[in-house]
Amino acid sequence: MLLIKNASQLLTLKGGVRREKEDYDLGIIENGAVLIDGDRIVEVEETKELRNSADYEIDASGHVVMPGFVDPHTHLVFSGTRENELYMKLQGYSYLDILKMGGGILRTVRATREASMEKLMKETKNRLDYMLSNGTTTAEAKSGYGLNLETELKMLRVINEISHPVDLIPTFLGAHALPPEFKSSGEYIEYLKEIIPNVAPHAKFIDVFCEKGVFSAEESKEYLMEGKKYGLVPKIHADEIEDIGCTKIAVEVGAISADHLVKTKEENIEAMAKTGIIAVFLPATPYMLLSKEYANARKFIENGVPVALATDLNPNAYTESMQMVISLAITQMRMLPEEAIVASTINAAVAIGMQNEIGSVEKGKQADLIILDTKNYQQIGYHFGVNLVKKVIKKGKVVWRRHNVLH
């Protein structure tokens, strides 16, 4: 058994999804302790109340202990980088301008189609190492840089087969952009509907970039509903650049989450509140688009929409750090520290259907925890630009510690 004891603050996050603004408590136990047997949490108490002995003890005095971060929206698997596009943004080109010029997603598609399975595995593992060291223990990972059956399956194979402590949840994002070999988005949607039966056994979710100039709301609905026939749970990139009705489609298809939501109108926020769809905010994306406009987190929270945070890790928003995302959410979106932490743990777990296993420190759950070099939770996001993680425990084992990688 493993005992983590004397935590200055143990953030349990117990109690399930947070919806109302009054609910964003962290379930703090002062001088807390967690007892782990195998890969499961067996006791959560104040240190003085926990009587059982353990084979191995970690003294967390002066440190925060909390669930590992859950990253519910990543484009983890890709080849090639696009740092040159930052120069284009600085010159005034928009995201869609760059896409129309053959850059953006389409540039990454070309590089990913050419990459071998071995190359993608190596590049993905490197990113996962960064994620783990920054405290992420579970992440959703999308395909979407293939835009043909062969490469989409190659990407999903990487997600499903890679050996790493970070657990990955696969999403099929075939409808990410219009590939050059198709003349229209409608024609491409028909192709995607044909290949969904081949892809469905390798993914849990199906996703679409619903946006003006990419895929319309009706095309997105048609594609997502086809995925549902084969057991795939809908997600949707919605309202990032314009509100063209994508959150309405999320409600209609029963999506588990709607993501981005920078331009979502108030009536659509109210509709989301009635369904329990998780709003996933991706603040690193407008940050790297040089935008001053972020999702209106306060409006979503005040309307009772459960919110989550994610990195959106991709060649356009290239960060593996949920700590960076938390800091952006606090400083740019005016989320309170406790709201941002909830959004990065238990609510993020709900956004990928994993709340019964991860996202909180509770008896019976998987033992995924991080120990932070900070005395209280308010310092998360406040002490920024550094990695606060001291140790990562995954399934009951210490898999990373500062200055010493153990896997």
C-alpha positions as CSV (number, residue, x, y, z in Angstrom):
1,M,0.0,0.0,0.0
2,L,1.0,3.6,-0.6
3,L,0.2,6.4,1.9
4,I,0.3,10.1,1.0
5,K,0.1,12.0,4.3
6,N,0.3,15.5,5.8
7,A,-0.9,17.4,2.7
8,S,-1.3,21.1,3.6
9,Q,-4.5,20.9,1.5
10,L,-5.9,17.7,0.0
11,L,-8.3,18.8,-2.8
12,T,-10.7,15.8,-3.0
13,L,-13.2,17.3,-5.6
14,K,-15.7,14.8,-4.2
15,G,-19.4,15.2,-5.1
16,G,-19.5,14.9,-8.8
17,V,-20.1,17.5,-11.6
18,R,-20.4,21.1,-10.6
19,R,-23.1,23.1,-12.4
20,E,-24.2,26.1,-10.2
21,K,-21.8,28.9,-9.4
22,E,-22.2,28.1,-5.6
23,D,-21.1,24.5,-6.2
24,Y,-17.5,25.0,-7.2
25,D,-16.0,23.9,-3.9
26,L,-12.9,21.7,-3.9
27,G,-13.7,19.4,-1.0
28,I,-10.6,20.4,0.9
29,I,-9.2,18.4,3.7
30,E,-6.5,20.2,5.7
31,N,-3.6,18.0,6.7
32,G,-5.1,15.4,4.4
33,A,-4.0,11.8,3.7
34,V,-4.8,9.3,0.9
35,L,-4.3,5.5,1.3
36,I,-3.9,3.6,-2.0
37,D,-4.0,-0.2,-2.5
38,G,-2.9,-1.2,-5.9
39,D,-4.4,1.2,-8.4
40,R,-7.4,2.2,-6.2
41,I,-8.0,4.8,-3.5
42,V,-9.1,3.0,-0.3
43,E,-9.2,5.8,2.3
44,V,-9.3,9.6,2.3
45,E,-9.1,11.3,5.7
46,E,-7.2,13.8,7.8
47,T,-3.8,12.3,8.5
48,K,-4.5,12.0,12.2
49,E,-7.6,10.0,11.5
50,L,-6.0,7.5,9.1
51,R,-4.8,4.5,11.2
52,N,-3.8,1.9,8.5
53,S,-0.2,1.3,7.8
54,A,1.4,1.3,4.4
55,D,4.4,-0.3,2.7
56,Y,5.5,3.1,1.3
57,E,4.8,6.6,2.5
58,I,5.1,10.0,0.9
59,D,5.2,13.0,3.3
60,A,3.4,15.8,1.5
61,S,3.9,18.4,4.2
62,G,3.6,21.9,2.9
63,H,2.2,20.7,-0.4
64,V,-1.2,20.5,-2.2
65,V,-2.4,17.0,-3.2
66,M,-5.1,16.8,-5.8
67,P,-6.5,14.7,-8.7
68,G,-4.3,14.5,-11.8
69,F,-5.4,17.0,-14.4
70,V,-7.9,15.7,-17.1
71,D,-7.4,17.3,-20.5
72,P,-10.7,16.7,-22.4
73,H,-9.8,18.3,-25.8
74,T,-6.5,17.6,-27.6
75,H,-5.2,17.1,-31.1
76,L,-2.3,15.2,-29.7
77,V,-1.3,13.1,-32.8
78,F,0.2,15.1,-35.6
79,S,3.5,15.6,-37.5
80,G,5.1,18.9,-38.4
81,T,4.9,22.2,-36.7
82,R,3.6,25.6,-37.9
83,E,5.6,28.2,-36.1
84,N,5.8,30.3,-39.3
85,E,2.1,31.0,-39.0
86,L,2.7,33.0,-35.9
87,Y,4.5,35.5,-38.1
88,M,1.5,35.5,-40.4
89,K,-0.9,36.2,-37.5
90,L,1.4,39.1,-36.4
91,Q,1.0,40.5,-39.9
92,G,-2.8,40.5,-39.6
93,Y,-3.8,37.2,-41.3
94,S,-6.8,35.4,-39.6
95,Y,-7.0,31.7,-38.9
96,L,-9.4,31.2,-41.8
97,D,-7.2,33.3,-44.1
98,I,-4.3,30.9,-43.4
99,L,-6.5,27.9,-43.9
100,K,-7.6,29.2,-47.3
101,M,-3.9,29.7,-48.3
102,G,-3.3,26.0,-47.7
103,G,-1.8,26.4,-44.2
104,G,-3.3,25.6,-40.9
105,I,-5.0,22.2,-40.7
106,L,-4.3,21.4,-44.3
107,R,-0.5,21.9,-43.8
108,T,-0.6,19.5,-40.9
109,V,-2.7,17.0,-42.9
110,R,0.0,16.9,-45.5
111,A,2.8,16.2,-43.0
112,T,0.7,13.7,-41.0
113,R,-0.3,11.7,-44.1
114,E,3.4,11.4,-45.0
115,A,4.5,10.4,-41.5
116,S,5.1,6.8,-40.7
117,M,3.4,5.1,-37.8
118,E,6.8,5.0,-36.0
119,K,7.3,8.7,-36.4
120,L,3.9,9.6,-35.1
121,M,4.4,7.3,-32.1
122,K,7.7,9.0,-31.3
123,E,6.3,12.5,-31.6
124,T,3.2,11.7,-29.6
125,K,5.2,10.1,-26.8
126,N,7.3,13.2,-26.5
127,R,4.2,15.3,-26.1
128,L,2.7,12.9,-23.6
129,D,5.9,13.1,-21.5
130,Y,5.4,16.9,-21.3
131,M,1.8,16.4,-20.4
132,L,2.6,13.9,-17.6
133,S,5.4,16.1,-16.1
134,N,2.9,19.0,-16.0
135,G,0.3,16.9,-14.1
136,T,-2.0,15.5,-16.8
137,T,-2.9,11.9,-16.1
138,T,-5.8,11.4,-18.6
139,A,-6.5,13.1,-21.9
140,E,-8.9,12.9,-24.8
141,A,-7.1,12.6,-28.2
142,K,-8.5,13.3,-31.6
143,S,-7.8,12.1,-35.1
144,G,-8.5,14.7,-37.8
145,Y,-5.2,15.4,-39.5
146,G,-5.7,12.5,-42.0
147,L,-9.0,13.4,-43.7
148,N,-8.9,10.0,-45.4
149,L,-9.6,6.5,-44.1
150,E,-6.0,5.3,-44.1
151,T,-4.5,8.2,-42.1
152,E,-7.4,8.6,-39.8
153,L,-7.1,4.9,-38.8
154,K,-3.3,5.4,-38.5
155,M,-3.8,8.2,-36.0
156,L,-6.4,6.2,-34.0
157,R,-4.0,3.3,-33.9
158,V,-1.4,5.6,-32.3
159,I,-3.9,6.8,-29.7
160,N,-5.1,3.2,-28.9
161,E,-1.7,1.5,-29.0
162,I,0.8,3.9,-27.6
163,S,2.3,2.7,-24.3
164,H,2.4,5.6,-21.8
165,P,1.2,6.3,-18.2
166,V,-1.2,9.0,-19.5
167,D,-4.5,7.3,-20.4
168,L,-5.9,8.4,-23.8
169,I,-9.6,8.5,-24.8
170,P,-9.9,8.4,-28.7
171,T,-12.1,10.7,-30.8
172,F,-12.8,10.5,-34.5
173,L,-12.6,14.0,-36.0
174,G,-12.9,13.2,-39.6
175,A,-14.8,16.4,-40.2
176,H,-11.9,18.7,-39.3
177,A,-11.4,20.5,-42.7
178,L,-12.2,20.0,-46.4
179,P,-9.4,18.0,-47.9
180,P,-8.1,19.2,-51.3
181,E,-9.3,16.1,-53.2
182,F,-13.0,17.0,-52.5
183,K,-14.9,19.8,-54.2
184,S,-17.4,20.5,-51.5
185,S,-18.0,20.0,-47.8
186,G,-21.3,18.1,-48.6
187,E,-19.4,15.7,-50.9
188,Y,-16.8,15.1,-48.1
189,I,-19.5,14.5,-45.5
190,E,-21.0,11.8,-47.7
191,Y,-17.5,10.2,-47.8
192,L,-17.2,10.4,-44.0
193,K,-20.5,8.7,-43.5
194,E,-19.3,5.8,-45.7
195,I,-16.1,5.3,-43.6
196,I,-17.7,5.7,-40.1
197,P,-18.4,1.9,-39.8
198,N,-14.7,1.2,-40.3
199,V,-13.6,3.9,-37.9
200,A,-16.2,3.4,-35.1
201,P,-14.6,0.4,-33.4
202,H,-11.4,2.5,-32.7
203,A,-13.0,5.6,-31.1
204,K,-15.3,6.5,-28.3
205,F,-16.4,9.9,-29.6
206,I,-17.1,11.6,-32.9
207,D,-16.3,15.3,-33.4
208,V,-16.8,18.0,-36.1
209,F,-15.4,21.5,-36.7
210,C,-18.7,23.2,-37.1
211,E,-17.8,26.7,-38.3
212,K,-18.5,29.2,-41.1
213,G,-16.3,28.2,-44.1
214,V,-15.7,24.7,-42.8
215,F,-18.8,22.6,-42.0
216,S,-22.3,24.0,-41.6
217,A,-24.6,23.3,-38.7
218,E,-26.8,21.0,-40.8
219,E,-23.8,19.1,-42.3
220,S,-22.4,18.7,-38.7
221,K,-25.7,17.3,-37.5
222,E,-25.9,14.8,-40.4
223,Y,-22.4,13.6,-39.7
224,L,-22.8,13.3,-35.9
225,M,-26.1,11.5,-36.2
226,E,-24.5,8.9,-38.5
227,G,-21.7,8.4,-35.9
228,K,-24.4,7.8,-33.2
229,K,-25.8,4.9,-35.2
230,Y,-22.4,3.2,-34.7
231,G,-22.1,3.9,-31.0
232,L,-20.0,7.1,-31.2
233,V,-20.8,9.8,-28.7
234,P,-21.0,13.3,-30.3
235,K,-18.7,16.2,-29.4
236,I,-18.6,19.5,-31.4
237,H,-16.2,22.3,-32.1
238,A,-18.8,25.2,-31.8
239,D,-18.9,29.0,-32.1
240,E,-15.1,29.5,-32.1
241,I,-15.2,32.2,-34.8
242,E,-18.9,32.8,-35.4
243,D,-22.1,31.5,-33.9
244,I,-23.8,29.7,-36.9
245,G,-26.1,27.5,-34.7
246,C,-23.6,24.8,-33.7
247,T,-24.5,24.8,-30.0
248,K,-28.1,24.2,-31.1
249,I,-26.9,21.1,-33.0
250,A,-25.0,20.0,-29.9
251,V,-28.3,20.1,-27.9
252,E,-30.2,18.3,-30.7
253,V,-27.8,15.4,-31.1
254,G,-27.2,15.0,-27.4
255,A,-23.5,15.9,-27.4
256,I,-21.5,15.2,-24.3
257,S,-19.7,18.5,-24.8
258,A,-19.5,21.6,-26.9
259,D,-16.0,23.1,-27.2
260,H,-14.5,26.6,-27.8
261,L,-17.8,28.7,-27.4
262,V,-16.1,32.1,-27.9
263,K,-19.0,33.5,-29.9
264,T,-22.0,31.7,-28.3
265,K,-25.1,33.8,-28.0
266,E,-26.9,34.0,-24.6
267,E,-30.0,32.1,-25.8
268,N,-27.8,29.2,-26.8
269,I,-26.0,29.3,-23.4
270,E,-29.5,29.0,-21.8
271,A,-30.3,26.0,-24.0
272,M,-27.1,24.3,-23.0
273,A,-28.0,24.8,-19.4
274,K,-31.2,22.7,-19.8
275,T,-29.3,19.7,-21.1
276,G,-26.2,19.3,-19.0
277,I,-23.8,19.5,-21.9
278,I,-20.3,20.4,-20.7
279,A,-18.9,23.6,-22.0
280,V,-15.2,23.1,-22.7
281,F,-13.2,26.3,-22.9
282,L,-9.9,26.4,-24.7
283,P,-8.2,29.7,-23.7
284,A,-4.8,28.8,-25.2
285,T,-6.4,29.0,-28.7
286,P,-7.4,32.7,-28.7
287,Y,-4.1,33.4,-26.8
288,M,-2.2,32.0,-29.8
289,L,-4.5,33.6,-32.3
290,L,-3.5,37.0,-30.8
291,S,-7.2,37.6,-29.9
292,K,-8.4,39.5,-27.0
293,E,-11.8,37.7,-27.0
294,Y,-12.3,34.6,-24.9
295,A,-15.3,32.5,-24.1
296,N,-17.6,34.3,-21.6
297,A,-17.0,31.9,-18.7
298,R,-18.9,34.0,-16.2
299,K,-22.1,33.9,-18.3
300,F,-21.9,30.1,-18.7
301,I,-21.3,29.6,-15.0
302,E,-24.1,32.0,-14.0
303,N,-26.5,30.1,-16.2
304,G,-25.6,26.8,-14.6
305,V,-23.7,25.3,-17.5
306,P,-21.0,22.9,-16.2
307,V,-17.7,24.1,-17.5
308,A,-14.4,22.4,-18.2
309,L,-10.9,23.5,-19.5
310,A,-8.6,21.9,-22.0
311,T,-5.3,22.7,-23.7
312,D,-6.6,22.2,-27.3
313,L,-3.0,20.9,-27.9
314,N,-2.3,21.2,-31.6
315,P,0.2,22.9,-34.0
316,N,-1.7,26.2,-33.7
317,A,-2.0,26.2,-29.9
318,Y,1.1,24.2,-29.0
319,T,0.9,23.7,-25.2
320,E,0.8,20.5,-23.1
321,S,0.3,22.4,-19.8
322,M,-3.0,22.4,-18.0
323,Q,-1.3,24.7,-15.5
324,M,-0.9,27.3,-18.3
325,V,-4.6,26.9,-19.3
326,I,-5.7,27.4,-15.7
327,S,-3.7,30.6,-15.5
328,L,-5.2,31.9,-18.7
329,A,-8.7,31.0,-17.5
330,I,-8.2,32.9,-14.3
331,T,-6.5,36.0,-15.8
332,Q,-8.3,36.2,-19.2
333,M,-11.7,34.7,-18.5
334,R,-12.1,35.8,-14.9
335,M,-12.7,32.3,-13.6
336,L,-12.1,31.9,-9.9
337,P,-9.2,29.6,-9.0
338,E,-11.6,27.0,-7.6
339,E,-13.7,27.1,-10.7
340,A,-10.6,26.6,-12.9
341,I,-9.5,23.7,-10.8
342,V,-12.9,22.0,-10.9
343,A,-12.9,22.6,-14.7
344,S,-9.6,20.8,-15.0
345,T,-10.5,17.8,-12.9
346,I,-14.0,16.5,-12.2
347,N,-15.9,18.5,-14.8
348,A,-13.2,17.7,-17.4
349,A,-13.7,14.0,-16.5
350,V,-17.4,14.3,-17.1
351,A,-16.7,15.9,-20.5
352,I,-15.1,12.5,-21.6
353,G,-17.5,10.3,-19.7
354,M,-14.8,9.2,-17.1
355,Q,-16.2,10.8,-13.9
356,N,-16.8,7.4,-12.3
357,E,-13.1,6.5,-12.5
358,I,-11.1,9.8,-12.3
359,G,-11.3,13.5,-11.6
360,S,-11.6,13.3,-7.8
361,V,-9.9,11.8,-4.8
362,E,-12.6,9.4,-3.5
363,K,-12.7,5.9,-2.2
364,G,-12.9,3.3,-4.9
365,K,-11.6,5.6,-7.7
366,Q,-8.5,5.1,-9.7
367,A,-5.5,6.5,-7.8
368,D,-4.4,9.3,-10.2
369,L,-3.0,12.1,-8.1
370,I,-0.4,15.0,-8.3
371,I,1.6,16.6,-5.5
372,L,2.2,20.3,-6.1
373,D,5.0,22.5,-4.8
374,T,2.6,24.9,-3.4
375,K,1.0,25.3,0.0
376,N,-2.6,26.2,-1.1
377,Y,-4.8,26.0,-4.1
378,Q,-4.9,29.8,-4.7
379,Q,-1.2,29.6,-5.8
380,I,-2.2,27.4,-8.8
381,G,-2.6,29.9,-11.7
382,Y,-1.1,32.7,-9.5
383,H,2.5,31.2,-9.7
384,F,2.6,31.0,-13.4
385,G,5.2,30.2,-16.1
386,V,6.7,27.3,-14.0
387,N,5.8,23.7,-13.4
388,L,4.5,23.3,-9.9
389,V,4.3,19.5,-10.1
390,K,6.6,17.7,-7.7
391,K,5.3,14.1,-8.1
392,V,2.7,12.3,-10.3
393,I,1.0,9.2,-9.1
394,K,-0.8,7.2,-11.8
395,K,-2.8,4.1,-10.9
396,G,-1.1,4.0,-7.5
397,K,2.5,4.3,-8.7
398,V,4.8,7.2,-8.7
399,V,5.5,7.6,-12.5
400,W,7.1,11.0,-12.5
401,R,9.0,13.1,-10.0
402,R,10.9,16.3,-10.5
403,H,14.4,15.7,-11.9
404,N,13.7,11.9,-12.2
405,V,11.4,10.3,-14.8
406,L,10.4,6.8,-13.6
407,H,8.5,5.2,-16.6
